[in-house]
């Protein structure tokens, strides 16, 4: 499995740690930036990762900014992307089992490296349950592109 990852400056340190952790887990990671703690705009990086996931060029994505909120908002603008902001093991597991989340968003200023590694591991190992959840995923897909007007 291949995962694209990206962060802004606030998530850079955690991204670097998780990139190394993915290598330990023998998971191929495509790092789409940022590459330093210099100020970076999260929408630019989130769009790069979300586009790769939406096109099917990678199976999953990982996005990290200060809170994870901005990254998840941007990523969910892309058709076929289901980005989940997770802060604990339960939400990481459920985001995969019930929502088939294909992008994990984390807050680099909110969680420590140890917990982030545990969340990432659970999220990567958890499979989508399908069944009744599949119907709901189809409903989400049917809403893509609607403006609400």
C-alpha positions as CSV (number, residue, x, y, z in Angstrom):
1,X,0.0,0.0,0.0
2,X,1.2,3.5,-0.8
3,X,0.2,6.6,1.3
4,X,0.7,10.2,0.4
5,X,1.5,12.5,3.3
6,X,1.8,16.2,3.8
7,X,1.9,18.9,6.4
8,X,2.1,22.6,6.9
9,X,4.8,24.1,9.1
10,X,2.8,23.4,12.3
11,X,2.7,19.7,11.4
12,X,6.2,19.3,10.0
13,X,7.8,17.8,13.0
14,X,5.1,15.2,13.5
15,X,5.0,14.4,9.7
16,X,8.7,13.7,9.8
17,X,8.3,11.3,12.7
18,X,5.3,9.5,11.1
19,X,7.2,9.3,7.8
20,X,9.9,7.4,9.6
21,X,7.4,5.3,11.4
22,X,5.7,4.3,8.1
23,X,9.1,3.2,6.8
24,X,9.4,1.0,10.0
25,X,6.0,-0.5,9.1
26,X,7.2,-1.1,5.5
27,X,4.6,1.2,4.1
28,X,5.6,3.2,1.1
29,X,5.2,7.0,1.7
30,X,5.0,9.7,-0.9
31,X,6.0,13.0,0.9
32,X,4.3,15.9,-0.8
33,X,5.7,18.6,1.6
34,X,6.2,20.8,3.3
35,X,9.9,20.1,3.8
36,X,10.8,22.5,6.6
37,X,9.2,24.5,9.5
38,X,9.1,27.6,7.3
39,X,5.6,29.0,7.0
40,X,3.4,27.1,4.5
41,X,-0.2,27.3,3.6
42,X,-2.1,24.2,4.5
43,X,-4.6,24.3,1.6
44,X,-1.7,23.9,-0.9
45,X,-0.4,20.8,0.7
46,X,-3.8,19.3,1.5
47,X,-4.8,19.7,-2.1
48,X,-1.8,17.8,-3.4
49,X,-2.4,14.9,-1.1
50,X,-6.2,14.8,-1.7
51,X,-5.7,15.0,-5.5
52,X,-3.5,11.9,-5.3
53,X,-6.1,10.0,-3.3
54,X,-9.0,11.2,-5.5
55,X,-7.2,10.0,-8.6
56,X,-6.4,6.7,-7.1
57,X,-2.6,7.3,-7.4
58,X,-2.3,6.3,-3.8
59,X,-4.6,4.2,-1.6
60,X,-4.6,6.6,1.4
61,X,-3.4,10.0,2.6
62,X,-2.1,11.5,5.8
63,X,-2.4,15.2,6.5
64,X,-1.1,17.1,9.5
65,X,-1.5,20.8,10.4
66,X,-1.7,22.5,13.8
67,X,-5.2,21.2,14.6
68,X,-6.0,18.9,11.6
69,X,-9.1,20.9,11.0
70,X,-8.0,23.0,8.0
71,X,-6.4,20.0,6.3
72,X,-9.6,17.9,6.7
73,X,-11.8,20.7,5.4
74,X,-9.6,21.1,2.2
75,X,-9.3,17.4,1.6
76,X,-13.0,16.8,1.8
77,X,-13.6,19.2,-1.1
78,X,-12.2,16.5,-3.5
79,X,-14.6,13.9,-5.0
80,X,-14.0,10.5,-3.5
81,X,-12.1,11.7,-0.5
82,X,-13.3,11.0,2.9
83,X,-10.9,12.7,5.3
84,X,-11.3,12.0,9.0
85,X,-9.8,14.1,11.8
86,X,-8.9,11.7,14.6
87,X,-7.6,12.4,18.1
88,X,-7.8,8.9,19.6
89,X,-7.7,5.2,18.7
90,X,-11.5,4.8,18.7
91,X,-12.1,7.5,16.1
92,X,-9.3,6.2,14.0
93,X,-10.7,2.7,14.0
94,X,-14.3,3.8,13.4
95,X,-13.3,6.2,10.6
96,X,-12.1,3.2,8.7
97,X,-14.7,0.6,9.7
98,X,-17.8,2.7,9.2
99,X,-16.7,5.6,7.0
100,X,-14.0,4.0,4.8
101,X,-11.9,7.1,5.4
102,X,-9.1,7.3,2.9
103,X,-7.3,10.3,4.5
104,X,-6.3,10.6,8.1
105,X,-5.9,14.2,9.5
106,X,-4.0,14.9,12.7
107,X,-3.3,17.9,14.8
108,X,0.4,18.3,15.2
109,X,-0.1,20.8,18.1
110,X,-2.7,18.6,19.8
111,X,-1.3,15.1,20.1
112,X,2.1,13.7,20.9
113,X,4.2,11.5,18.7
114,X,3.5,8.3,20.6
115,X,-0.3,8.6,20.3
116,X,0.0,9.8,16.7
117,X,1.9,6.6,15.9
118,X,-0.7,4.5,17.6
119,X,-3.5,6.3,15.8
120,X,-1.8,5.8,12.4
121,X,-1.1,2.1,13.0
122,X,-4.7,1.4,13.9
123,X,-6.0,3.5,11.0
124,X,-3.7,1.7,8.5
125,X,-4.6,-1.8,9.8
126,X,-8.4,-1.3,10.1
127,X,-10.5,-2.5,7.2
128,X,-13.8,-1.1,6.0
129,X,-16.7,-3.2,7.3
130,X,-19.0,-2.6,4.3
131,X,-22.5,-3.9,4.8
132,X,-24.9,-1.2,6.0
133,X,-22.0,1.3,5.9
134,X,-21.6,0.8,2.2
135,X,-25.1,2.3,1.6
136,X,-24.0,5.4,3.6
137,X,-20.8,5.8,1.6
138,X,-22.8,5.7,-1.6
139,X,-25.0,8.5,-0.2
140,X,-22.0,10.6,0.6
141,X,-20.7,10.1,-3.0
142,X,-24.1,11.1,-4.4
143,X,-23.8,14.4,-2.6
144,X,-20.4,15.3,-4.1
145,X,-20.6,18.4,-6.2
146,X,-23.9,19.7,-4.8
147,X,-23.9,23.3,-3.8
148,X,-26.9,23.2,-1.5
149,X,-28.6,26.1,-3.5
